[in-house]
Amino acid sequence: MRRLNRKKTLSLMKELDAFPKVPESYVETSASGGTVSLIAFTTIAFLTIMEFMVYRDTWMKYEYEVDKDFTSKLRINIDITVAMRCQYVGADVLDLAETMVASADGLIYEPVPFELTPQQKELQRMLQLIQSRLQEEHSLQDVIFKSAFKSASTALPPREDNSLQSPDACRIHGHLYVNKVAGNFHITVGKAIPHPRGHAHLAALVSHESYNFSHRIDHLSFGELIPGIINPLDGTEKIASDHNQMFQYFITVVPTKLHTYKISAETHQFSVTERERVINHAAGSHGVSGIFMKYDISSLMVTVTEEHMPFWQFLVRLCGIIGGIFSTTGILHGFGRFVAEIIFCRFRLGSYKSTSVPLPDGHTSNHLPLITDNNTH
């Protein structure tokens, strides 16, 4: 009884077989079929390798939402060198809430030579080249996000020479914590002092001939410091053409959450436009000489996540490639054989010429005569 049920089950499964087997004696092979099969296998191997490379690669996914955090502090990371002595310049931040953050809260004034060493110049040229490429190829920003990790650094290397060159510039570096509202970070003549109506700088004791706001921005970023991330102003160098000159940078800061396979951090991206002009009150160009960075905080937050193709999706795409190529090559091969057979058949039929056969009633027949045994003798 069990054997009978087993046989019925096997026979039922055979009827459901969607892949019937053809005996080898009924299979006909041809040179054209072998050629098409070779092309199909080569194409499958090539596309499989390309698909595997796509599977190994990752891409960045961008998501946007409203930033609901307005109570936390914003960190500003600064490394700027000004071509003036440290006792002549002062840096601070004043925001829209009229809150002043003095440079003494986190910035260091370091006397240094303004001229860079050959090694430092090489890194600066590299940064400027990357900045120019980033303006043309925006997709390179994804590569920078992927390569960001905490052990890398884009800061200038320390000076390797021990020359006796006197320091003629001031390097202002460090970080400040400010309110998460629009503000103005500036470097101008004189140290900042508190004032009931805002703030002021003691610039009266500095002669105008010593004004020189030529500067180099080695690093400027907002939020958590992530070495390896190149910001829009990194490597910027401006040379003043006049003693009384104002450099302005208008910055829009976008809160950003970065999640990659190497790092997860909360930082800020920013875009910048710049402007410079000479202060000449007689010509109507009013203002204060110095470097002014006016920043505004965007209300949108961007979440950047590095994603990878799932393994099941890779298998589905691979099966689609193999099945599609086999089906397509089979259809093309069958169509090619069909066309070839039609052409060859017409060629063979055209090689036979019709002959006239006289009939007893005087008519003629254009049909081919039958070949009989009498005709062969």
Secondary structure, 3 states (H helix, E strand, C coil): CHHHHHHHHHHHHHHCCCCCCCCHHHCCCCHHHHHHHHHHHHHHHHHHHHHHHHHHCEEEEEEEEECCCCCCEEEEEEEEEECCCHHHEEEEEEECCCCEEEHHHCEEEEEECCCCCHHHHHHHHHHHHHHHHHHHCCCHHHHHHHHCCCCCCCCCCCCCCCCCCCCCEEEEEEEEEEECCCEEEEEEECCEEEECCEEEECCCCCCHHHCCCCEEEEEEEEECCCCCCCCCCCCEEECCCCCCEEEEEEEEEEEEEEECCCCEEEEEEEEEEEEEEECEHHHCECCCCEEEEEEEECCEEEEEEEEECCHHHHHHHHHHHHHHHHHHHHHHHHHHHHHHHHHHHHHHHHHCCCCCEECCCCCEECCCCCCCHHHHC
